[in-house]
Amino acid sequence: MKINHTRLLADLHQLAEFGGLEPGVHRPFLSPQDLEARNWLLHRMHEAGLDAQIDGIGNVYGRAPNVDQSILIGSHIDTVPNGGWLDGALGVIYGLEIARACIEAGASVGPGVDVISFADEESAYLGMAGSRAFCGYLSDADIGAATREEGPDLREALVEAGYGGRPFAKLDLDRHVAYLEAHIEQGPRLEAEGKRIGVVTGIFGIRRIRVYFSGQANHAGTTPMRLRKDAGAALIEFCHELRPRLEAASGADGVWNMGQVTFHPGTGNVVPGSAEVLVEYRNQSVDELDAMEAEIQAAVVMADGRNGVAVSASKPGGLAPTAVDMDIAELISIAARGRGQVPVHMPSGAGHDAMVLSSQLPIAMLFVPSIGGVSHDVAEDTAEADILLGVDVMADAVLALAEQVGRNPR
């Protein structure tokens, strides 16, 4: 199997033209730019010799011909608004090039390579809708309830795109033996350590709790400070006190964020009568997620009633941590060492479609460095040499896995 570096880079750059911002890409799911990109990808899959289709949720799925089993490689090509050119796209184009090279090589020692670009990984309507549909986890009610602030709801948008009424592509446990996903790191660790390949050891679980503060709105100029029931001040004090609690409970890799804060009525001359903060926390360990949750709830109890402000919290919701298949991860490690690299074994703090597939298939992930640790921004980038090294390592790991499956078919 011969990976064509020139062709790979040309595909990445051509894909970046759909919604291109120079730099960056604006390609939210089902936007005109996204629809053009999906049609382009479908055409490239057909040219590669794959049996390809766009299904009823917008997944672009290419099946290797003349094989009974396959290794599935993929990611997504939708982006956040004004995002980067490699997030998701890298993994899809890696899959396309590896599948194309396998077909060009002719005879195979084992399974072929299928490629998929999942729909709406970035949650324009419904996060990871494509992988959920592929695995049988997306109901008609889910689609009917999916809306966004502006524009048509999901069902109407799918009809307008020409996808409405099409069947969903489905994971086939008789065919699919594993799922592999390559991705930019979206963080600074590889670059900081001077390493070029990351082997993912697991994907963080994600939980969210919304904390509510209820006080009394009043005139900000006439209400003495000591007599205020200031929900906004209570929120700020709560967040300040919560930080050391989470630091102690989160372990070495846990992270958290208080990125969404609302004051009501939200004007400069009125003491906030109510306020909300959304606390998101991530960890690879369920025990440490539980410990972080316990600290949030304890902080709520401590803050409740202070200075006349009632404090309460919603029940946590989110995604469980995801384990990778360590045997396949080791194949990626061996492939990296075979290319002269010492890989970094690391968790993924970001969510990926691999999380959904992990409930039914062995999964593994490979990271390449993000320059400056930047992602979900127009400045997102990866050195060309690292992009090319990454596809070579991934291809070597796919060949090794294919040989294993070929020696031990189902």
C-alpha positions in Angstrom: 0.0 0.0 0.0 1.4 3.3 -1.1 0.1 6.5 0.5 0.1 9.4 -1.9 1.2 12.4 0.1 0.6 14.9 -2.6 -2.9 13.7 -3.2 -3.7 13.7 0.5 -2.7 17.3 0.9 -4.5 18.3 -2.2 -7.7 16.8 -0.9 -7.3 18.5 2.5 -6.8 21.9 0.9 -9.6 21.4 -1.6 -12.0 20.4 1.2 -10.9 23.6 3.1 -12.2 25.7 0.2 -15.8 24.9 1.1 -16.6 27.6 3.5 -13.0 28.8 3.4 -12.2 32.0 5.3 -8.4 32.3 4.6 -7.6 31.3 7.2 -10.1 29.0 8.8 -13.4 27.4 7.6 -17.0 28.2 8.3 -18.9 25.0 7.5 -21.7 24.3 10.0 -23.8 21.2 9.4 -26.3 21.5 6.6 -25.1 25.0 5.7 -24.7 25.5 1.9 -21.0 25.1 2.3 -21.4 21.9 4.2 -23.8 20.5 1.6 -21.3 21.3 -1.2 -18.5 19.6 0.8 -20.5 16.5 1.3 -21.2 16.2 -2.4 -17.5 16.8 -3.2 -16.6 14.0 -0.7 -19.1 11.7 -2.2 -17.6 12.3 -5.6 -14.1 11.7 -4.3 -15.2 8.4 -2.7 -16.7 7.2 -6.0 -13.5 8.2 -7.8 -11.5 6.1 -5.2 -13.5 3.0 -6.1 -15.7 3.0 -3.0 -19.4 2.2 -3.0 -20.6 5.5 -1.6 -23.8 7.2 -0.5 -25.1 10.1 1.5 -27.7 8.8 3.9 -30.8 10.2 5.5 -29.0 12.1 8.3 -26.2 13.4 6.1 -23.5 10.8 6.7 -21.2 10.3 3.8 -20.3 6.6 3.8 -18.0 4.7 1.4 -17.8 0.9 1.4 -14.8 -1.0 0.2 -15.8 -3.3 -2.8 -15.6 -7.0 -2.8 -14.9 -7.6 0.9 -16.9 -9.2 3.6 -15.1 -7.4 6.5 -13.8 -3.9 6.8 -11.9 -1.6 9.2 -14.0 1.6 9.5 -12.1 4.9 9.5 -13.7 8.3 9.8 -14.5 11.5 11.6 -16.5 14.6 10.4 -16.3 17.5 8.0 -18.7 19.9 9.6 -17.1 22.7 11.6 -18.0 25.1 14.4 -18.8 28.6 13.1 -15.6 30.3 12.0 -13.5 27.3 12.9 -10.4 25.5 11.7 -9.6 23.6 8.5 -8.4 20.3 10.1 -10.7 19.5 13.0 -12.5 16.4 11.8 -11.5 16.8 8.2 -8.1 15.3 8.9 -9.5 12.0 10.0 -11.9 11.8 7.1 -9.2 12.5 4.4 -6.8 10.1 6.2 -9.5 7.4 5.8 -10.1 8.3 2.2 -6.4 8.1 1.2 -5.8 4.9 3.1 -8.9 3.3 1.5 -7.9 4.5 -1.9 -4.3 3.2 -1.4 -5.7 -0.2 -0.4 -7.8 -0.4 -3.5 -4.9 0.6 -5.7 -2.7 -2.0 -4.1 -5.0 -4.8 -5.2 -5.0 -8.0 -3.2 -5.7 -7.7 0.5 -4.5 -9.9 3.3 -7.7 -9.3 5.3 -10.5 -6.8 5.5 -10.9 -3.7 3.4 -11.2 -0.1 4.6 -14.6 1.7 4.8 -14.7 5.5 5.2 -17.3 7.6 6.9 -17.9 11.3 7.5 -20.4 11.6 10.3 -23.1 14.3 10.4 -23.3 17.1 12.9 -20.5 16.1 15.2 -20.3 19.8 16.2 -23.9 20.1 17.4 -25.4 22.6 15.0 -28.6 20.7 15.7 -27.9 17.5 17.6 -24.4 16.6 18.7 -23.0 13.4 17.1 -26.3 12.9 15.2 -24.6 11.0 12.4 -22.7 8.5 14.6 -25.8 8.0 16.8 -27.9 7.2 13.7 -25.2 4.9 12.4 -25.2 2.9 15.6 -29.0 2.8 15.9 -29.3 5.4 18.7 -31.1 8.2 17.0 -34.9 8.1 17.0 -37.4 9.9 14.9 -38.5 11.8 18.0 -34.9 12.9 18.5 -34.9 14.3 15.0 -38.3 16.0 15.4 -37.1 17.7 18.6 -33.8 19.0 17.1 -34.0 22.7 16.4 -31.7 25.8 16.3 -32.2 29.4 17.1 -32.4 30.5 13.4 -33.5 28.6 10.3 -35.5 25.4 9.8 -35.6 22.6 12.3 -33.5 19.4 11.6 -36.3 17.5 9.9 -37.1 20.3 7.5 -33.4 21.0 6.9 -32.8 17.4 5.9 -35.7 17.5 3.5 -34.4 20.8 2.0 -31.0 19.2 1.6 -32.5 16.2 -0.3 -31.7 13.7 2.4 -35.2 13.4 3.9 -36.7 9.9 3.5 -33.4 8.2 2.8 -32.4 5.3 5.0 -29.6 5.6 7.5 -26.3 3.9 6.9 -26.0 1.2 9.6 -23.1 -0.3 11.5 -22.8 -3.9 10.5 -21.2 -6.1 13.2 -20.6 -8.9 10.7 -18.7 -6.5 8.4 -17.1 -3.9 10.7 -14.2 -5.2 12.8 -13.0 -1.9 14.4 -13.3 1.9 14.2 -10.2 4.1 13.9 -10.1 7.9 14.0 -7.3 10.3 13.5 -7.5 13.9 14.8 -5.5 17.0 15.6 -4.8 17.0 19.3 -6.8 20.3 19.9 -4.4 21.0 22.8 -0.8 21.9 23.5 0.7 18.8 25.0 2.3 17.2 22.0 3.9 20.4 20.9 5.0 21.2 24.5 6.7 17.8 24.8 8.3 18.0 21.4 6.5 14.8 20.2 4.7 14.2 16.9 2.3 11.3 17.5 -0.3 10.9 20.3 -1.9 7.5 21.1 -5.2 8.0 22.8 -5.8 6.0 26.0 -9.4 7.0 26.5 -11.9 9.8 26.0 -13.0 12.0 28.8 -16.5 11.7 30.2 -18.4 15.0 30.2 -20.9 16.2 32.8 -22.7 19.4 33.2 -24.5 21.0 36.2 -26.4 24.3 36.0 -26.4 26.2 39.3 -29.2 28.7 40.0 -29.1 31.8 42.3 -32.3 33.5 43.4 -32.2 36.8 45.2 -34.1 40.1 44.8 -33.8 42.5 42.0 -33.6 46.1 43.2 -32.3 49.6 42.2 -28.5 49.5 42.2 -28.2 53.1 43.2 -30.6 53.2 46.2 -30.2 49.8 47.8 -27.4 49.7 50.4 -24.8 47.0 49.9 -25.5 45.4 53.2 -29.2 45.0 52.4 -28.9 43.5 49.0 -29.9 40.0 48.0 -27.5 40.1 45.1 -27.7 36.9 43.0 -24.9 38.1 40.7 -22.5 38.6 43.6 -23.5 35.2 45.0 -22.7 33.6 41.7 -19.2 35.2 41.5 -18.4 34.2 45.1 -19.6 30.6 44.4 -17.3 30.3 41.3 -14.3 31.6 43.2 -14.9 29.1 46.1 -15.5 26.2 43.7 -12.2 26.4 41.9 -10.0 25.0 44.7 -12.5 22.3 45.4 -12.4 21.1 41.8 -8.6 21.3 41.7 -8.4 19.0 44.7 -11.0 16.5 43.3 -10.1 16.4 39.6 -6.9 14.3 39.6 -4.0 14.9 37.3 -6.0 15.3 34.0 -9.4 16.5 35.0 -10.6 19.8 33.6 -13.6 22.1 34.2 -15.2 25.2 32.8 -17.6 27.9 33.9 -18.1 29.3 30.4 -21.8 30.2 30.5 -23.0 32.8 33.0 -26.3 34.7 32.9 -27.5 37.6 35.1 -31.2 38.7 35.2 -32.3 41.3 34.4 -28.8 42.0 33.1 -28.6 45.7 33.3 -26.1 48.0 34.9 -28.5 49.9 37.3 -30.4 46.8 38.6 -29.1 44.4 41.3 -29.4 40.9 39.7 -32.4 39.2 41.1 -31.4 35.8 39.6 -28.4 34.3 38.0 -27.2 31.0 36.5 -23.8 29.4 35.8 -23.2 26.2 33.7 -20.4 24.1 35.2 -18.9 21.6 32.8 -16.4 19.1 34.0 -14.4 16.3 32.3 -12.4 13.4 33.4 -11.4 9.9 32.2 -12.2 8.4 35.6 -15.7 7.9 36.7 -14.6 8.0 40.4 -13.0 11.4 39.8 -16.1 12.7 37.9 -18.1 11.6 40.9 -15.7 13.4 43.3 -15.9 16.6 41.2 -19.7 16.4 41.2 -19.7 15.9 45.0 -17.6 19.1 45.4 -20.0 21.1 43.2 -23.0 19.9 45.2 -21.2 20.6 48.5 -20.5 24.1 47.3 -24.1 24.6 46.5 -25.2 23.6 50.0 -22.6 25.9 51.6 -23.7 28.9 49.4 -27.5 28.3 49.8 -29.1 31.1 51.9 -25.9 33.2 52.3 -26.8 36.9 52.1 -30.4 36.1 51.4 -29.7 34.3 48.1 -31.1 30.8 47.5 -28.8 28.4 45.6 -29.8 25.2 43.9 -28.5 22.9 41.1 -29.9 20.8 38.3 -29.2 17.1 38.0 -26.0 16.3 36.1 -26.2 15.2 32.5 -23.5 14.2 30.0 -21.4 11.4 28.5 -19.6 8.6 30.2 -15.8 8.2 29.8 -14.9 6.0 26.8 -12.3 3.2 26.8 -10.2 2.5 23.7 -9.1 -0.9 22.6 -5.5 -1.1 24.0 -4.5 -3.8 21.6 -5.3 -1.6 18.6 -3.7 1.4 20.4 -0.6 -0.6 20.8 -0.5 -1.2 17.0 -0.5 2.6 16.6 2.3 2.8 19.1 4.3 0.2 17.2 3.7 2.0 13.9 4.9 5.3 15.4 8.1 3.7 16.7 8.6 2.1 13.3 8.6 5.6 11.9 11.2 6.7 14.4 8.8 8.4 16.9 8.3 8.0 20.6 4.5 8.4 20.9 2.8 10.1 23.8 0.0 8.1 25.5 -2.7 10.5 26.4 -6.4 10.9 27.0 -8.6 13.0 24.8 -10.3 15.9 26.6 -12.6 16.6 23.6 -15.5 14.4 22.5 -15.4 12.5 19.3 -17.7 10.2 17.3 -15.6 7.3 18.5 -17.3 7.7 21.8 -20.6 6.6 20.2 -19.1 3.7 18.3 -17.2 2.4 21.3 -20.4 0.7 22.7 -20.4 -1.6 19.7 -16.9 -1.8 18.2 -13.3 -1.7 19.3 -12.0 1.8 18.8 -8.7 3.6 18.7 -7.5 7.1 18.0 -4.3 8.8 16.8 -3.4 12.5 17.4 -1.1 14.8 15.6 0.1 18.1 17.1 -1.9 21.3 17.0 0.3 24.4 16.5 0.0 26.5 19.6 -2.6 24.1 21.0 -5.3 26.0 19.0 -8.5 24.4 17.8 -12.1 25.5 17.0 -10.6 28.8 15.7 -9.5 30.1 12.4 -5.9 30.0 13.6 -6.0 26.2 13.9 -3.2 24.5 12.1 -0.7 21.5 12.0 2.6 21.4 10.3 2.5 19.6 6.9 5.3 17.2 8.0 3.2 16.2 11.0 0.1 15.7 8.8 2.1 13.4 6.5 3.7 11.5 9.4 0.3 10.9 10.9 -1.2 9.3 7.8 1.8 7.1 7.4 1.5 5.9 11.1 -2.2 5.4 10.7 -1.7 3.4 7.5 0.9 1.2 9.1 -1.4 0.5 12.0 -4.3 -0.3 9.6 -2.1 -2.8 7.7 -1.1 -4.5 11.0 -4.7 -4.7 12.1 -5.8 -6.1 8.7 -3.1 -8.8 8.9 -4.3 -9.8 12.4 -7.9 -10.0 11.2 -6.8 -11.9 8.1 -5.0 -14.5 10.2 -8.0 -14.8 12.6 -11.2 -14.2 10.6 -14.6 -14.3 12.2 
